[in-house]
Amino acid sequence: MTKPVIGILGASGAVGRAAVRELRALGHTGLRLGGRTASALCAVAEEDPTGHDETVWADATDPDGLRAFTDGCDIVLNCVGPTYRLRATVASAALAAGAHCVDVAGDDPAAEDLLAAGDPAHDARTVVLSAGALPGLSSLLPRWLAGQGLDSASALTAHCGGLEACSPTVAHDLMLSLTSGGADGAAYGEPLAAVRGGRRVPRALRTAEDTEHPAFPGRVALQPYLSGESERLATVLGLDRLDWYNVHPGPAVRALLNRLPARLAAGDDPAELADRLILAADLDLAGRRPYYVMDFELSGTASGRPATAGLTLRAAGSYRLTATVGALAVAAVLRAEVPAGVHFACDVLDPDTVVRHLRARGVADLRPTGAAADADQVEEGVL
């Protein structure tokens, strides 16, 4: 049986390189590595013990190069951005080449474009979007938690964030998401909003600029933010209440984020602001150990009585988490476990499988909320 050709676009980036390793760990060889820097791609290819990986120059903004990369692929894993500028560019190219596609981001804008062009299910092709840490794992973990002894769920409180380097893709996505990154050209989500009575309620929460949270070391800022993914999660779990907080431990990033909406409204160059965000993240990280945390507390009922379940994920960073979810989505599509059409990863991946893989591969430490973490996972470091 011929092995499927898996193309990884952005294979030498922070997420792409980790995704290549995860795919190899899943037993996939002969990968097609795509990117704009030949030397970096060759370095990734040299890590393949079989020597069967191939490298192909590819730029997501160059139609000819993208066409050459996707031609002959059975499935494409997209690890490049910025998400809200590319939208469905890579997925559309993959479908045109007769391939499936998994995008570690993509989100609502890509889904809109793909469905407007015609459902890929008609050609028996599959597209999986939001196959990353956030969005992606951010919805898979609460779904997993809901199955750990609760009969029904009514309220969820989530805190997600960490201290790590900011990639150019993440920085530019953040700039765009604050203004026009979401569905129908609106912002990706709504700051300060929350779910009450099963519906979005504007300005239901407040930002805490300098506070503490037991899952995070040191002082942090808590910024309420309700995304489209979070709203869908509330519907799926039947939640009456959902409070979602993005957590920012670094003071330089916190200060810049507070100024971003006003600077964007004033017409400042998003590219310049993105560069400043990258620098701010580097300043916050200097002398400290990077980390990423997802903390969930879910309330509901068990055996007819009020009950609460909690889960805290700790990892060295979000990029490998994103790569892992993306690789698992590719494997699920190749095993024909995902139906044709356009899907969000949280709707088609099995939460139990994802959690088992994270633990087995040592990608993250997952424990009940309040359980002690290993010392080296919360060490702050010194200058």
VOKOL-740087 format. One record per residue (C-alpha): z, y, x; chain. Coordinates in nm, 4 decimals, padded with zeros to 6 digits. Each point is the difference from the previous one (the first is absolute). Layout:
REM VOKOL-740087
c3 = Z&c2 = Y&c1 = X&chain = A
...
REM end
This chain:
REM VOKOL-740087
c3 = 00.0000&c2 = 00.0000&c1 = 00.0000&chain = A
c3 = -00.1008&c2 = 00.3385&c1 = 00.1393&chain = A
c3 = 00.2908&c2 = 00.2315&c1 = 00.0729&chain = A
c3 = -00.0061&c2 = 00.3288&c1 = -00.1910&chain = A
c3 = -00.0904&c2 = 00.3125&c1 = 00.1919&chain = A
c3 = 00.2887&c2 = 00.2464&c1 = -00.0260&chain = A
c3 = -00.0736&c2 = 00.3568&c1 = 00.1014&chain = A
c3 = 00.2909&c2 = 00.2313&c1 = 00.0877&chain = A
c3 = -00.0986&c2 = 00.3652&c1 = -00.0040&chain = A
c3 = 00.2287&c2 = 00.2104&c1 = 00.2164&chain = A
c3 = 00.0977&c2 = -00.3090&c1 = 00.1982&chain = A
c3 = 00.1347&c2 = 00.1977&c1 = 00.2974&chain = A
c3 = 00.2229&c2 = 00.2308&c1 = -00.2041&chain = A
c3 = 00.3731&c2 = -00.0366&c1 = -00.0635&chain = A
c3 = -00.0510&c2 = -00.1978&c1 = -00.3216&chain = A
c3 = -00.3279&c2 = -00.1689&c1 = 00.0942&chain = A
c3 = 00.1250&c2 = -00.1489&c1 = 00.3241&chain = A
c3 = 00.3069&c2 = -00.1406&c1 = -00.1737&chain = A
c3 = -00.2218&c2 = -00.1366&c1 = -00.2793&chain = A
c3 = -00.2172&c2 = -00.1814&c1 = 00.2538&chain = A
c3 = 00.3108&c2 = -00.1705&c1 = 00.1395&chain = A
c3 = 00.1212&c2 = -00.0959&c1 = -00.3468&chain = A
c3 = -00.3383&c2 = -00.1471&c1 = -00.0915&chain = A
c3 = -00.0037&c2 = -00.2034&c1 = 00.3213&chain = A
c3 = 00.3504&c2 = -00.1245&c1 = -00.0814&chain = A
c3 = -00.1342&c2 = -00.1137&c1 = -00.3378&chain = A
c3 = -00.2603&c2 = -00.2090&c1 = 00.1838&chain = A
c3 = -00.3033&c2 = 00.2266&c1 = -00.0287&chain = A
c3 = -00.2247&c2 = 00.0208&c1 = 00.3067&chain = A
c3 = -00.3368&c2 = 00.1496&c1 = 00.0833&chain = A
c3 = 00.0967&c2 = 00.3361&c1 = -00.1451&chain = A
c3 = -00.2400&c2 = 00.2962&c1 = -00.0080&chain = A
c3 = 00.1811&c2 = 00.3008&c1 = 00.1450&chain = A
c3 = -00.1347&c2 = 00.3390&c1 = -00.1009&chain = A
c3 = 00.0835&c2 = 00.3472&c1 = 00.1261&chain = A
c3 = -00.1235&c2 = 00.3067&c1 = 00.1821&chain = A
c3 = 00.1367&c2 = -00.0666&c1 = 00.3499&chain = A
c3 = -00.1602&c2 = -00.2904&c1 = 00.1843&chain = A
c3 = 00.2671&c2 = -00.0293&c1 = 00.2700&chain = A
c3 = 00.2824&c2 = -00.0177&c1 = -00.2550&chain = A
c3 = -00.1845&c2 = -00.2654&c1 = -00.2027&chain = A
c3 = -00.0597&c2 = -00.2073&c1 = 00.3117&chain = A
c3 = 00.3707&c2 = 00.0151&c1 = 00.0796&chain = A
c3 = 00.0779&c2 = -00.1428&c1 = -00.3445&chain = A
c3 = -00.2678&c2 = -00.2679&c1 = 00.0378&chain = A
c3 = 00.1463&c2 = -00.1067&c1 = 00.3356&chain = A
c3 = 00.3228&c2 = -00.0957&c1 = -00.1787&chain = A
c3 = -00.1898&c2 = -00.2779&c1 = -00.1823&chain = A
c3 = 00.0772&c2 = -00.3270&c1 = 00.1826&chain = A
c3 = -00.3164&c2 = -00.1623&c1 = -00.1377&chain = A
c3 = -00.2261&c2 = 00.2786&c1 = 00.1237&chain = A
c3 = -00.2030&c2 = -00.0136&c1 = -00.3222&chain = A
c3 = 00.0656&c2 = 00.3504&c1 = -00.1364&chain = A
c3 = -00.2894&c2 = 00.2436&c1 = 00.0001&chain = A
c3 = 00.0097&c2 = 00.3788&c1 = 00.0237&chain = A
c3 = -00.2297&c2 = 00.2293&c1 = -00.1980&chain = A
c3 = -00.0162&c2 = 00.3780&c1 = 00.0169&chain = A
c3 = 00.0725&c2 = 00.1343&c1 = -00.3466&chain = A
c3 = 00.0936&c2 = 00.3352&c1 = -00.1496&chain = A
c3 = 00.0998&c2 = 00.0132&c1 = -00.3648&chain = A
c3 = -00.1699&c2 = 00.3391&c1 = -00.0327&chain = A
c3 = -00.3314&c2 = -00.1239&c1 = 00.1434&chain = A
c3 = -00.1998&c2 = -00.1891&c1 = -00.2666&chain = A
c3 = -00.2269&c2 = -00.1801&c1 = 00.2480&chain = A
c3 = 00.2866&c2 = -00.1125&c1 = 00.2201&chain = A
c3 = 00.2044&c2 = -00.1089&c1 = -00.3001&chain = A
c3 = -00.2966&c2 = -00.1939&c1 = -00.1374&chain = A
c3 = -00.0509&c2 = -00.1773&c1 = 00.3336&chain = A
c3 = 00.3695&c2 = -00.0908&c1 = 00.0162&chain = A
c3 = 00.0306&c2 = -00.1393&c1 = -00.3522&chain = A
c3 = -00.3316&c2 = -00.1931&c1 = 00.0094&chain = A
c3 = 00.0793&c2 = -00.3694&c1 = 00.0343&chain = A
c3 = 00.3706&c2 = 00.0338&c1 = -00.0780&chain = A
c3 = 00.1602&c2 = -00.2170&c1 = -00.2655&chain = A
c3 = 00.2913&c2 = 00.2407&c1 = -00.0354&chain = A
c3 = 00.0870&c2 = 00.3401&c1 = 00.1480&chain = A
c3 = 00.3533&c2 = 00.1203&c1 = 00.0677&chain = A
c3 = 00.0039&c2 = 00.3795&c1 = 00.0132&chain = A
c3 = 00.2719&c2 = 00.1521&c1 = 00.2179&chain = A
c3 = -00.1454&c2 = 00.3506&c1 = 00.0440&chain = A
c3 = 00.0373&c2 = 00.3259&c1 = -00.1880&chain = A
c3 = 00.0688&c2 = 00.2642&c1 = -00.1042&chain = A
c3 = 00.0261&c2 = -00.1887&c1 = -00.3254&chain = A
c3 = -00.0594&c2 = 00.2877&c1 = -00.2374&chain = A
c3 = -00.3078&c2 = 00.1186&c1 = 00.1865&chain = A
c3 = -00.1625&c2 = -00.3418&c1 = 00.0393&chain = A
c3 = 00.1003&c2 = -00.1194&c1 = -00.3477&chain = A
c3 = -00.2222&c2 = -00.3061&c1 = -00.0674&chain = A
c3 = -00.2464&c2 = 00.0557&c1 = 00.2874&chain = A
c3 = 00.0896&c2 = -00.3173&c1 = 00.1896&chain = A
c3 = 00.0452&c2 = -00.2159&c1 = -00.3098&chain = A
c3 = -00.3373&c2 = 00.1107&c1 = -00.1355&chain = A
c3 = -00.1698&c2 = -00.0852&c1 = 00.3300&chain = A
c3 = 00.1644&c2 = -00.3425&c1 = 00.0021&chain = A
c3 = -00.1111&c2 = -00.0716&c1 = -00.3560&chain = A
c3 = -00.3555&c2 = 00.1119&c1 = 00.0818&chain = A
c3 = 00.0025&c2 = -00.2544&c1 = 00.2833&chain = A
c3 = 00.1166&c2 = -00.2730&c1 = -00.2373&chain = A
c3 = 00.3525&c2 = -00.0071&c1 = 00.1417&chain = A
c3 = 00.3470&c2 = 00.0211&c1 = -00.1483&chain = A
c3 = 00.2262&c2 = 00.2835&c1 = 00.1143&chain = A
c3 = 00.3705&c2 = 00.0574&c1 = 00.0581&chain = A
c3 = 00.1198&c2 = 00.3556&c1 = 00.0649&chain = A
c3 = 00.3487&c2 = 00.0646&c1 = 00.1332&chain = A
c3 = -00.0110&c2 = 00.3250&c1 = -00.1992&chain = A
c3 = -00.2802&c2 = 00.1060&c1 = -00.2368&chain = A
c3 = 00.2270&c2 = 00.0557&c1 = -00.2975&chain = A
c3 = -00.1069&c2 = 00.1601&c1 = -00.3296&chain = A
c3 = -00.2891&c2 = 00.2128&c1 = 00.1352&chain = A
c3 = -00.1791&c2 = -00.3058&c1 = 00.1431&chain = A
c3 = 00.0573&c2 = -00.1964&c1 = -00.3198&chain = A
c3 = -00.1506&c2 = 00.2844&c1 = -00.2024&chain = A
c3 = -00.3121&c2 = 00.0107&c1 = 00.2177&chain = A
c3 = -00.0507&c2 = -00.3765&c1 = -00.0031&chain = A
c3 = 00.0379&c2 = -00.0404&c1 = -00.3754&chain = A
c3 = -00.2234&c2 = 00.3002&c1 = -00.0652&chain = A
c3 = -00.2735&c2 = -00.1715&c1 = 00.2037&chain = A
c3 = 00.0371&c2 = -00.3289&c1 = -00.1887&chain = A
c3 = 00.2618&c2 = -00.2743&c1 = 00.0062&chain = A
c3 = -00.0444&c2 = -00.2198&c1 = 00.3136&chain = A
c3 = 00.1016&c2 = -00.2973&c1 = -00.2145&chain = A
c3 = -00.3564&c2 = -00.0105&c1 = -00.1301&chain = A
c3 = -00.1098&c2 = -00.1029&c1 = 00.3504&chain = A
c3 = 00.2981&c2 = -00.2328&c1 = 00.0501&chain = A
c3 = 00.1429&c2 = 00.2367&c1 = 00.2622&chain = A
c3 = 00.3609&c2 = 00.0993&c1 = 00.0479&chain = A
c3 = 00.1547&c2 = 00.3257&c1 = 00.1180&chain = A
c3 = 00.3743&c2 = 00.0226&c1 = 00.0682&chain = A
c3 = 00.1390&c2 = 00.3522&c1 = 00.0445&chain = A
c3 = 00.3405&c2 = 00.1323&c1 = 00.1084&chain = A
c3 = 00.0615&c2 = -00.3067&c1 = 00.2168&chain = A
c3 = 00.2500&c2 = 00.1674&c1 = 00.2308&chain = A
c3 = 00.3653&c2 = 00.0938&c1 = 00.0311&chain = A
c3 = 00.0018&c2 = 00.3033&c1 = -00.2281&chain = A
c3 = -00.1878&c2 = -00.0461&c1 = -00.2259&chain = A
c3 = 00.0067&c2 = -00.3776&c1 = -00.0181&chain = A
c3 = 00.3230&c2 = -00.1497&c1 = 00.1278&chain = A
c3 = 00.1795&c2 = 00.2849&c1 = -00.1756&chain = A
c3 = -00.0903&c2 = -00.1644&c1 = -00.3317&chain = A
c3 = 00.0008&c2 = -00.3654&c1 = 00.1098&chain = A
c3 = 00.3626&c2 = 00.0045&c1 = 00.1152&chain = A
c3 = 00.1453&c2 = 00.1353&c1 = -00.3279&chain = A
c3 = -00.2028&c2 = -00.2637&c1 = -00.1867&chain = A
c3 = 00.1457&c2 = -00.2674&c1 = 00.2273&chain = A
c3 = 00.3495&c2 = 00.1414&c1 = -00.0523&chain = A
c3 = -00.0432&c2 = -00.0096&c1 = -00.3775&chain = A
c3 = -00.0453&c2 = -00.3766&c1 = 00.0242&chain = A
c3 = 00.3245&c2 = -00.0584&c1 = 00.1907&chain = A
c3 = 00.2342&c2 = -00.0770&c1 = -00.2880&chain = A
c3 = -00.0654&c2 = 00.2854&c1 = -00.2410&chain = A
c3 = -00.1145&c2 = -00.0842&c1 = -00.3526&chain = A
c3 = -00.1261&c2 = 00.3545&c1 = -00.0515&chain = A
c3 = -00.0114&c2 = 00.3256&c1 = 00.1973&chain = A
c3 = 00.0745&c2 = 00.3492&c1 = -00.1268&chain = A
c3 = 00.0459&c2 = 00.2346&c1 = 00.2978&chain = A
c3 = -00.1209&c2 = 00.0205&c1 = 00.3598&chain = A
c3 = 00.1054&c2 = 00.2321&c1 = 00.2812&chain = A
c3 = -00.2102&c2 = -00.0120&c1 = 00.3181&chain = A
c3 = 00.0387&c2 = 00.1663&c1 = 00.3399&chain = A
c3 = -00.2874&c2 = -00.0461&c1 = 00.2470&chain = A
c3 = -00.0648&c2 = 00.1618&c1 = 00.3347&chain = A
c3 = 00.0748&c2 = -00.0074&c1 = 00.3687&chain = A
c3 = -00.0428&c2 = 00.1418&c1 = 00.3434&chain = A
c3 = -00.3321&c2 = -00.0797&c1 = 00.1670&chain = A
c3 = -00.3108&c2 = 00.1541&c1 = 00.1500&chain = A
c3 = -00.2405&c2 = 00.1537&c1 = -00.2480&chain = A
c3 = -00.3599&c2 = -00.1197&c1 = 00.0306&chain = A
c3 = -00.2888&c2 = 00.2433&c1 = -00.0646&chain = A
c3 = -00.0950&c2 = -00.1993&c1 = -00.3113&chain = A
c3 = 00.3498&c2 = 00.0273&c1 = -00.1463&chain = A
c3 = 00.0208&c2 = 00.3705&c1 = 00.0822&chain = A
c3 = -00.3354&c2 = 00.0848&c1 = -00.1586&chain = A
c3 = 00.0720&c2 = -00.2177&c1 = -00.3029&chain = A
c3 = 00.3233&c2 = 00.1890&c1 = -00.0548&chain = A
c3 = -00.1821&c2 = 00.3334&c1 = 00.0106&chain = A
c3 = -00.2516&c2 = -00.1151&c1 = -00.2590&chain = A
c3 = 00.2506&c2 = -00.1801&c1 = -00.2200&chain = A
c3 = 00.1973&c2 = 00.3199&c1 = -00.0526&chain = A
c3 = -00.2960&c2 = 00.1695&c1 = -00.1645&chain = A
c3 = -00.2728&c2 = -00.2292&c1 = -00.1314&chain = A
c3 = 00.0587&c2 = -00.3570&c1 = 00.1156&chain = A
c3 = 00.0731&c2 = -00.1789&c1 = -00.3229&chain = A
c3 = -00.1710&c2 = -00.1090&c1 = -00.3185&chain = A
c3 = -00.2528&c2 = 00.2372&c1 = -00.1578&chain = A
c3 = 00.0287&c2 = 00.2408&c1 = 00.2920&chain = A
c3 = 00.3661&c2 = 00.0761&c1 = -00.0648&chain = A
c3 = 00.2747&c2 = -00.0246&c1 = 00.2591&chain = A
c3 = 00.0915&c2 = -00.3555&c1 = 00.1017&chain = A
c3 = 00.3416&c2 = 00.0257&c1 = -00.1626&chain = A
c3 = 00.2523&c2 = 00.2517&c1 = -00.1266&chain = A
c3 = 00.2936&c2 = 00.1262&c1 = 00.2067&chain = A
c3 = 00.3388&c2 = 00.0003&c1 = -00.1768&chain = A
c3 = -00.1367&c2 = -00.2066&c1 = -00.2919&chain = A
c3 = 00.1598&c2 = -00.3248&c1 = -00.1163&chain = A
c3 = -00.0313&c2 = -00.2545&c1 = -00.2799&chain = A
c3 = 00.2301&c2 = 00.0504&c1 = -00.2967&chain = A
c3 = -00.0332&c2 = -00.1938&c1 = -00.3218&chain = A
c3 = -00.2951&c2 = -00.1800&c1 = 00.1557&chain = A
c3 = -00.1968&c2 = 00.3237&c1 = 00.0485&chain = A
c3 = -00.0576&c2 = 00.2540&c1 = 00.2765&chain = A
c3 = 00.2362&c2 = 00.2961&c1 = -00.0207&chain = A
c3 = -00.0763&c2 = 00.3016&c1 = 00.2257&chain = A
c3 = 00.2790&c2 = 00.1520&c1 = 00.2119&chain = A
c3 = 00.2493&c2 = -00.2699&c1 = -00.0920&chain = A
c3 = 00.1381&c2 = -00.0247&c1 = 00.3556&chain = A
c3 = 00.0914&c2 = 00.2313&c1 = 00.2865&chain = A
c3 = -00.0654&c2 = -00.0087&c1 = 00.3719&chain = A
c3 = 00.2963&c2 = -00.0586&c1 = 00.2299&chain = A
c3 = -00.0833&c2 = 00.1769&c1 = 00.3262&chain = A
c3 = 00.2850&c2 = -00.1287&c1 = 00.2168&chain = A
c3 = 00.1912&c2 = -00.3040&c1 = -00.1186&chain = A
c3 = 00.0830&c2 = -00.3627&c1 = 00.0760&chain = A
c3 = -00.1135&c2 = -00.3324&c1 = -00.1419&chain = A
c3 = 00.1621&c2 = -00.3316&c1 = 00.0947&chain = A
c3 = -00.3320&c2 = -00.1688&c1 = 00.0781&chain = A
c3 = -00.1023&c2 = 00.2695&c1 = 00.2515&chain = A
c3 = 00.1698&c2 = 00.1034&c1 = 00.3239&chain = A
c3 = 00.0988&c2 = 00.3639&c1 = 00.0439&chain = A
c3 = -00.0834&c2 = 00.2966&c1 = -00.2185&chain = A
c3 = -00.3118&c2 = -00.0091&c1 = -00.2181&chain = A
c3 = -00.1892&c2 = 00.1964&c1 = -00.2619&chain = A
c3 = -00.0685&c2 = -00.1624&c1 = -00.3368&chain = A
c3 = -00.3132&c2 = 00.1231&c1 = -00.1752&chain = A
c3 = -00.0648&c2 = -00.1314&c1 = -00.3533&chain = A
c3 = -00.3632&c2 = -00.0970&c1 = -00.0533&chain = A
c3 = -00.1568&c2 = -00.1941&c1 = -00.2855&chain = A
c3 = -00.3364&c2 = -00.1558&c1 = 00.0880&chain = A
c3 = -00.2536&c2 = -00.1726&c1 = -00.2201&chain = A
c3 = 00.1034&c2 = -00.3331&c1 = 00.1494&chain = A
c3 = 00.3650&c2 = 00.0646&c1 = -00.0914&chain = A
c3 = -00.0923&c2 = 00.0839&c1 = -00.3569&chain = A
c3 = -00.2001&c2 = -00.3231&c1 = -00.0302&chain = A
c3 = 00.2965&c2 = -00.1888&c1 = 00.1448&chain = A
c3 = 00.2297&c2 = 00.1460&c1 = -00.2659&chain = A
c3 = -00.2397&c2 = -00.1202&c1 = -00.2689&chain = A
c3 = -00.0352&c2 = -00.3511&c1 = 00.1452&chain = A
c3 = 00.3764&c2 = -00.0490&c1 = 00.0321&chain = A
c3 = 00.0749&c2 = 00.1689&c1 = -00.3315&chain = A
c3 = 00.2234&c2 = 00.2593&c1 = 00.1632&chain = A
c3 = 00.1695&c2 = 00.2702&c1 = -00.1993&chain = A
c3 = 00.0903&c2 = 00.1918&c1 = 00.3157&chain = A
c3 = -00.1524&c2 = 00.0259&c1 = 00.3494&chain = A
c3 = 00.1140&c2 = 00.2313&c1 = 00.2807&chain = A
c3 = -00.2133&c2 = -00.0067&c1 = 00.3157&chain = A
c3 = 00.0963&c2 = 00.1815&c1 = 00.3200&chain = A
c3 = -00.2055&c2 = 00.0440&c1 = 00.3158&chain = A
c3 = 00.2453&c2 = 00.0120&c1 = 00.2904&chain = A
c3 = -00.0594&c2 = 00.2255&c1 = 00.3021&chain = A
c3 = 00.2496&c2 = -00.0449&c1 = 00.2844&chain = A
c3 = -00.1650&c2 = 00.2353&c1 = 00.2530&chain = A
c3 = 00.0912&c2 = 00.3707&c1 = -00.0209&chain = A
c3 = -00.3333&c2 = 00.1247&c1 = 00.1379&chain = A
c3 = -00.2001&c2 = -00.1979&c1 = -00.2580&chain = A
c3 = 00.2394&c2 = 00.1054&c1 = -00.2775&chain = A
c3 = -00.0403&c2 = 00.3665&c1 = 00.0848&chain = A
c3 = -00.3795&c2 = -00.0225&c1 = 00.0081&chain = A
c3 = -00.0211&c2 = -00.1974&c1 = -00.3244&chain = A
c3 = 00.2014&c2 = 00.2694&c1 = -00.1750&chain = A
c3 = -00.2612&c2 = 00.2579&c1 = 00.1026&chain = A
c3 = -00.3139&c2 = -00.2066&c1 = -00.0601&chain = A
c3 = -00.0604&c2 = 00.0696&c1 = -00.3710&chain = A
c3 = 00.0219&c2 = 00.3754&c1 = 00.0521&chain = A
c3 = -00.2185&c2 = -00.0099&c1 = 00.3133&chain = A
c3 = -00.2669&c2 = -00.2058&c1 = -00.1779&chain = A
c3 = 00.0088&c2 = 00.2362&c1 = -00.2970&chain = A
c3 = -00.0424&c2 = 00.2911&c1 = 00.2404&chain = A
c3 = -00.3195&c2 = -00.1571&c1 = 00.1356&chain = A
c3 = 00.1203&c2 = -00.1286&c1 = 00.3377&chain = A
c3 = -00.2289&c2 = -00.2537&c1 = 00.1661&chain = A
c3 = 00.1154&c2 = -00.3527&c1 = -00.1001&chain = A
c3 = -00.1231&c2 = -00.1408&c1 = 00.3319&chain = A
c3 = 00.2192&c2 = 00.2432&c1 = 00.1927&chain = A
c3 = 00.2981&c2 = -00.0808&c1 = -00.2222&chain = A
c3 = -00.0616&c2 = -00.3718&c1 = 00.0552&chain = A
c3 = 00.0090&c2 = 00.0549&c1 = 00.3764&chain = A
c3 = 00.3304&c2 = 00.1819&c1 = -00.0387&chain = A
c3 = 00.1366&c2 = -00.2899&c1 = -00.2039&chain = A
c3 = -00.0953&c2 = -00.2470&c1 = 00.2747&chain = A
c3 = 00.1764&c2 = 00.2203&c1 = 00.2570&chain = A
c3 = 00.3084&c2 = 00.0356&c1 = -00.2201&chain = A
c3 = 00.0264&c2 = -00.3781&c1 = -00.0332&chain = A
c3 = -00.0250&c2 = -00.0384&c1 = 00.3773&chain = A
c3 = 00.2765&c2 = 00.2562&c1 = 00.0493&chain = A
c3 = 00.2276&c2 = -00.1783&c1 = -00.2450&chain = A
c3 = -00.0671&c2 = -00.3350&c1 = 00.1651&chain = A
c3 = 00.0697&c2 = 00.1142&c1 = 00.3569&chain = A
c3 = 00.2824&c2 = -00.2081&c1 = 00.1447&chain = A
c3 = 00.0524&c2 = -00.1946&c1 = -00.3225&chain = A
c3 = -00.1039&c2 = -00.3468&c1 = -00.1118&chain = A
c3 = -00.2580&c2 = -00.0076&c1 = -00.2816&chain = A
c3 = 00.0892&c2 = -00.1744&c1 = -00.3233&chain = A
c3 = -00.1092&c2 = -00.0292&c1 = -00.3619&chain = A
c3 = 00.2167&c2 = -00.0811&c1 = -00.3018&chain = A
c3 = -00.0684&c2 = -00.0900&c1 = -00.3621&chain = A
c3 = 00.3108&c2 = -00.0142&c1 = -00.2179&chain = A
c3 = -00.0062&c2 = -00.1045&c1 = -00.3673&chain = A
c3 = 00.2711&c2 = -00.0238&c1 = -00.2641&chain = A
c3 = -00.1038&c2 = -00.1573&c1 = -00.3282&chain = A
c3 = 00.2197&c2 = -00.0062&c1 = -00.3100&chain = A
c3 = -00.0440&c2 = -00.2151&c1 = -00.3068&chain = A
c3 = 00.1555&c2 = -00.2989&c1 = -00.1708&chain = A
c3 = 00.0772&c2 = -00.3586&c1 = 00.0999&chain = A
c3 = 00.1278&c2 = -00.2538&c1 = -00.2509&chain = A
c3 = 00.0453&c2 = 00.2800&c1 = -00.2498&chain = A
c3 = 00.2202&c2 = 00.2121&c1 = 00.2262&chain = A
c3 = -00.0730&c2 = 00.3118&c1 = 00.2100&chain = A
c3 = -00.1047&c2 = -00.0951&c1 = 00.3520&chain = A
c3 = -00.1285&c2 = 00.1650&c1 = 00.3166&chain = A
c3 = -00.2152&c2 = -00.1350&c1 = 00.2832&chain = A
c3 = -00.0705&c2 = 00.1769&c1 = 00.3285&chain = A
c3 = -00.2316&c2 = -00.0516&c1 = 00.2960&chain = A
c3 = -00.0291&c2 = 00.1827&c1 = 00.3309&chain = A
c3 = -00.2967&c2 = -00.0508&c1 = 00.2332&chain = A
c3 = 00.0275&c2 = 00.1160&c1 = 00.3597&chain = A
c3 = -00.2890&c2 = -00.0073&c1 = 00.2445&chain = A
c3 = -00.1030&c2 = 00.1551&c1 = 00.3291&chain = A
c3 = -00.2617&c2 = 00.2071&c1 = -00.1836&chain = A
c3 = -00.2252&c2 = 00.0144&c1 = -00.3029&chain = A
c3 = -00.3305&c2 = -00.0688&c1 = 00.1760&chain = A
c3 = 00.0600&c2 = -00.3715&c1 = 00.0556&chain = A
c3 = 00.1280&c2 = -00.0296&c1 = -00.3570&chain = A
c3 = -00.3277&c2 = 00.1496&c1 = -00.1221&chain = A
c3 = -00.2015&c2 = -00.2293&c1 = 00.2257&chain = A
c3 = 00.1854&c2 = -00.3057&c1 = -00.1253&chain = A
c3 = -00.0605&c2 = 00.0745&c1 = -00.3666&chain = A
c3 = -00.3669&c2 = 00.0696&c1 = 00.0753&chain = A
c3 = -00.0385&c2 = -00.3299&c1 = 00.1870&chain = A
c3 = 00.1706&c2 = -00.1938&c1 = -00.2792&chain = A
c3 = -00.2337&c2 = 00.1613&c1 = -00.2537&chain = A
c3 = -00.3022&c2 = -00.1079&c1 = 00.2057&chain = A
c3 = 00.1312&c2 = -00.3554&c1 = 00.0158&chain = A
c3 = 00.0648&c2 = -00.0053&c1 = -00.3761&chain = A
c3 = -00.3535&c2 = 00.1198&c1 = -00.0775&chain = A
c3 = -00.1536&c2 = -00.2595&c1 = 00.2319&chain = A
c3 = 00.2029&c2 = -00.2724&c1 = -00.1727&chain = A
c3 = -00.1440&c2 = 00.1203&c1 = -00.3339&chain = A
c3 = 00.3495&c2 = 00.0844&c1 = -00.1238&chain = A
c3 = -00.1089&c2 = 00.3486&c1 = -00.1080&chain = A
c3 = -00.2527&c2 = 00.0342&c1 = -00.2841&chain = A
c3 = -00.3166&c2 = 00.2043&c1 = 00.0350&chain = A
c3 = 00.0290&c2 = 00.3692&c1 = -00.0788&chain = A
c3 = 00.2068&c2 = 00.2968&c1 = 00.1201&chain = A
c3 = 00.3736&c2 = -00.0569&c1 = 00.0405&chain = A
c3 = 00.3096&c2 = 00.1538&c1 = 00.1532&chain = A
c3 = 00.1687&c2 = -00.2353&c1 = 00.2463&chain = A
c3 = 00.3323&c2 = 00.0064&c1 = -00.1844&chain = A
c3 = -00.1711&c2 = -00.1425&c1 = -00.3095&chain = A
c3 = -00.1655&c2 = -00.2977&c1 = 00.1698&chain = A
c3 = 00.2131&c2 = -00.1019&c1 = 00.2989&chain = A
c3 = 00.2906&c2 = -00.2389&c1 = -00.0526&chain = A
c3 = 00.3248&c2 = 00.1831&c1 = 00.0875&chain = A
c3 = 00.1721&c2 = -00.3245&c1 = 00.1043&chain = A
c3 = -00.2803&c2 = -00.0783&c1 = 00.2464&chain = A
c3 = 00.0157&c2 = 00.3488&c1 = 00.1483&chain = A
c3 = 00.3780&c2 = -00.0070&c1 = 00.0446&chain = A
c3 = -00.0072&c2 = -00.3470&c1 = 00.1581&chain = A
c3 = -00.2699&c2 = 00.1120&c1 = 00.2440&chain = A
c3 = 00.1857&c2 = 00.3178&c1 = 00.0985&chain = A
c3 = 00.3068&c2 = -00.2063&c1 = 00.0801&chain = A
c3 = -00.1791&c2 = -00.2890&c1 = 00.1690&chain = A
c3 = -00.2015&c2 = 00.2282&c1 = 00.2273&chain = A
c3 = 00.2963&c2 = 00.2238&c1 = 00.0794&chain = A
c3 = -00.1913&c2 = 00.3018&c1 = -00.1290&chain = A
c3 = 00.3082&c2 = 00.1360&c1 = -00.1762&chain = A
c3 = 00.3626&c2 = -00.0706&c1 = -00.0723&chain = A
c3 = 00.0636&c2 = -00.0357&c1 = -00.3749&chain = A
c3 = 00.3551&c2 = -00.0201&c1 = -00.1270&chain = A
c3 = 00.1983&c2 = 00.0713&c1 = -00.3144&chain = A
c3 = 00.0896&c2 = 00.3679&c1 = -00.0185&chain = A
c3 = 00.3190&c2 = 00.0700&c1 = 00.1914&chain = A
c3 = -00.0314&c2 = -00.2961&c1 = 00.2373&chain = A
c3 = 00.0542&c2 = 00.0963&c1 = 00.3611&chain = A
c3 = -00.3117&c2 = 00.0530&c1 = 00.2090&chain = A
c3 = -00.0385&c2 = -00.1066&c1 = 00.3607&chain = A
c3 = 00.1241&c2 = 00.2677&c1 = 00.2358&chain = A
c3 = -00.3343&c2 = 00.0372&c1 = 00.1756&chain = A
c3 = -00.1675&c2 = 00.0830&c1 = -00.3312&chain = A
c3 = 00.2041&c2 = 00.3137&c1 = -00.0620&chain = A
c3 = 00.0622&c2 = 00.1203&c1 = 00.3519&chain = A
c3 = -00.0848&c2 = 00.3670&c1 = 00.0256&chain = A
c3 = -00.0570&c2 = 00.0250&c1 = 00.3728&chain = A
c3 = 00.0695&c2 = 00.2954&c1 = 00.2260&chain = A
c3 = -00.2000&c2 = 00.2523&c1 = 00.1941&chain = A
REM end
